[in-house]
Amino acid sequence: MPRGRYSLHDPHDHTPLAQEHFQCAPGPSGWRYVSRLTTPEGDHRGSVDLALDDLGRPIRLELHAGGWQVRGAAIDGVTWVRTDPTGVHATEGNVNAHAFTGTSPAFLVATARLLRLTPSSATRVRLVAFTDPVLAPRTLDQSWALVNSEAHATDNGPLIVDEYQVTALDTGERDTVHIAGDVVLAAPGIELEDLQSPPSRFD
């Protein structure tokens, strides 16, 4: 069960945004990721709880940030309920999309798991992003390509590192993402600062 800490920063000016303390593990029904976020000063900032089924589809998502809450799942595309900080008003959304995304590294692992690309293959995916600081939903289209997959020798056997190229189809902006199992090693705005156990291997 990998556990550790990511540091999140603005990918453009590198302003520190948060520390994300996480643990994740595959299970009999899929994969689950839970984390708590703190500000650079150490104050509570939010949390992420994401569960996937065996096919990589989100069967449960719960996000908290700035007093806002989102609960969602893959139902008729993806469906979610967003609740305001007072808890009085809740709005429901539904989009014909494949999955969710956001600032947490969990969503990069989840998308890679959903797509299951082979080397030199690419595909297009539609996602609903929940943007900070109020978890506002936004639908976006991306192209994912698995450019390279390399084995690196470790004390626990070979570690397979996958290199993805992720392209935002509305702007053409391209990013490179490195993932090993269920841990993001490097991505724009994300740095793996601490890892207390090796990444899990998906079958």
C-alpha positions in Angstrom: 0.0 0.0 0.0 1.9 3.1 -1.2 1.8 6.1 1.0 3.6 9.3 0.8 3.4 13.0 0.0 3.1 15.1 -3.1 3.8 18.8 -3.3 1.5 20.7 -5.6 2.5 24.0 -7.2 1.4 26.3 -10.0 2.9 24.8 -13.2 3.5 28.2 -14.7 5.0 30.3 -11.9 5.8 27.5 -9.4 3.9 29.1 -6.5 3.5 26.4 -3.8 -0.2 25.5 -3.5 -0.5 22.5 -1.2 1.0 19.3 0.2 -1.0 16.2 -0.5 -0.5 13.3 2.0 -1.8 10.1 0.3 -2.2 6.4 0.5 -3.6 4.1 -2.2 -3.9 0.4 -3.0 -5.5 -2.0 -5.5 -8.2 -4.2 -4.1 -10.6 -7.0 -5.2 -12.9 -4.5 -6.9 -10.4 -2.0 -8.3 -8.3 0.7 -6.7 -8.8 3.3 -4.0 -6.9 6.5 -3.3 -7.4 8.7 -0.2 -5.5 11.9 0.7 -5.6 15.0 2.8 -4.3 18.3 1.6 -2.6 21.0 3.7 -1.6 24.5 2.7 2.2 25.3 2.6 1.7 26.7 6.1 0.3 23.4 7.3 -3.4 24.3 7.6 -6.1 21.9 6.4 -7.0 22.5 2.8 -9.2 19.6 1.7 -9.4 15.9 0.9 -9.7 13.4 -1.9 -11.4 10.0 -1.8 -11.5 8.2 -5.2 -12.4 4.6 -5.9 -12.2 2.9 -9.3 -13.7 -0.4 -10.5 -11.6 -3.1 -12.3 -12.1 -1.3 -15.6 -10.8 2.0 -14.2 -14.2 3.7 -14.0 -14.9 6.0 -11.0 -17.4 4.2 -8.8 -17.1 6.8 -6.0 -15.5 10.2 -5.7 -15.7 12.6 -2.8 -13.8 15.9 -2.8 -13.6 18.6 -0.1 -12.1 22.1 -0.6 -12.8 25.5 0.7 -15.9 24.3 2.5 -17.3 22.9 -0.8 -18.0 19.2 -1.3 -18.4 17.1 -4.5 -19.7 13.5 -4.6 -19.7 11.7 -7.9 -19.7 8.5 -9.8 -19.8 7.0 -13.3 -23.6 6.9 -13.9 -24.9 7.7 -17.4 -21.6 9.2 -18.2 -20.5 10.9 -15.0 -22.9 12.3 -12.4 -22.1 14.5 -9.4 -23.6 16.6 -6.6 -21.9 19.8 -5.5 -22.8 21.3 -2.2 -22.0 24.8 -1.0 -20.2 25.6 2.2 -23.5 26.4 4.1 -24.8 22.9 3.2 -28.1 24.5 2.2 -27.8 24.4 -1.6 -26.8 21.4 -3.7 -26.6 21.3 -7.5 -26.5 18.1 -9.6 -24.6 17.7 -12.8 -24.3 15.1 -15.5 -22.1 15.0 -18.6 -21.5 12.3 -21.2 -17.8 11.9 -20.2 -15.5 9.1 -19.3 -14.3 10.1 -15.9 -13.3 13.0 -13.5 -10.1 14.9 -13.2 -8.6 17.7 -11.0 -5.4 18.8 -9.4 -4.8 15.6 -7.4 -2.3 13.2 -8.8 -4.9 10.5 -8.2 -6.8 11.6 -11.4 -3.7 11.1 -13.6 -3.3 7.5 -12.3 -7.1 7.0 -12.7 -7.1 8.2 -16.3 -4.1 6.1 -17.3 -5.8 3.1 -15.6 -9.0 3.8 -17.5 -7.3 4.1 -20.9 -4.9 1.2 -20.6 -2.8 2.4 -23.5 -0.2 0.3 -25.2 3.2 1.8 -26.3 2.9 4.2 -29.2 -0.9 4.3 -28.9 -3.1 7.3 -28.3 -6.7 8.1 -27.6 -9.0 10.9 -26.9 -10.9 11.2 -23.6 -13.5 13.6 -22.2 -13.3 14.5 -18.5 -15.1 16.6 -16.0 -12.6 18.7 -14.0 -13.3 20.1 -10.6 -11.2 23.3 -10.3 -9.9 24.9 -7.1 -10.7 26.6 -4.9 -14.5 26.0 -5.1 -14.6 22.7 -7.0 -16.3 24.3 -10.0 -17.0 21.7 -12.7 -15.6 22.1 -16.2 -15.8 19.6 -19.1 -12.6 19.2 -21.1 -11.2 17.0 -23.9 -7.7 15.6 -23.8 -5.5 13.3 -26.0 -3.4 10.8 -24.1 -0.5 8.9 -25.7 1.8 6.4 -24.1 5.2 7.4 -25.6 7.5 5.1 -23.7 7.6 2.4 -21.1 10.8 1.6 -19.4 11.9 -0.9 -16.7 14.2 0.4 -13.9 16.0 -1.9 -11.6 15.2 -1.6 -7.9 15.7 -3.6 -4.7 12.1 -4.9 -5.1 12.5 -6.0 -8.8 12.0 -4.0 -12.0 9.9 -0.8 -11.7 8.0 0.0 -14.9 7.8 3.7 -15.6 5.3 4.9 -18.2 5.7 8.2 -20.0 2.5 9.8 -21.2 2.0 12.8 -23.4 -1.2 14.6 -22.4 -2.6 17.2 -24.8 -5.4 19.7 -24.0 -7.4 19.7 -27.2 -8.9 23.2 -26.6 -5.5 24.9 -26.3 -3.0 22.4 -27.8 -0.9 22.6 -24.7 1.2 19.4 -24.2 2.4 18.0 -20.9 4.5 15.0 -20.0 3.5 12.7 -17.1 5.5 9.9 -15.6 3.6 7.1 -13.7 4.9 4.0 -12.1 2.1 1.6 -11.1 -0.3 3.8 -9.0 2.2 6.6 -8.2 2.9 9.7 -10.2 6.6 10.3 -10.3 6.5 13.6 -12.1 4.0 15.8 -13.8 3.4 19.6 -14.3 2.6 21.1 -11.0 3.2 17.8 -9.1 6.4 16.6 -7.3 6.6 13.3 -5.4 8.4 14.4 -2.2 8.1 11.2 -0.1 7.2 7.6 -0.8 7.3 5.1 2.1 6.6 1.9 0.1 6.9 0.9 -3.6 4.1 1.6 -6.1 1.5 -1.1 -6.5 1.5 -3.0 -9.7 -1.7 -3.4 -11.6 -2.5 -6.7 -13.2 
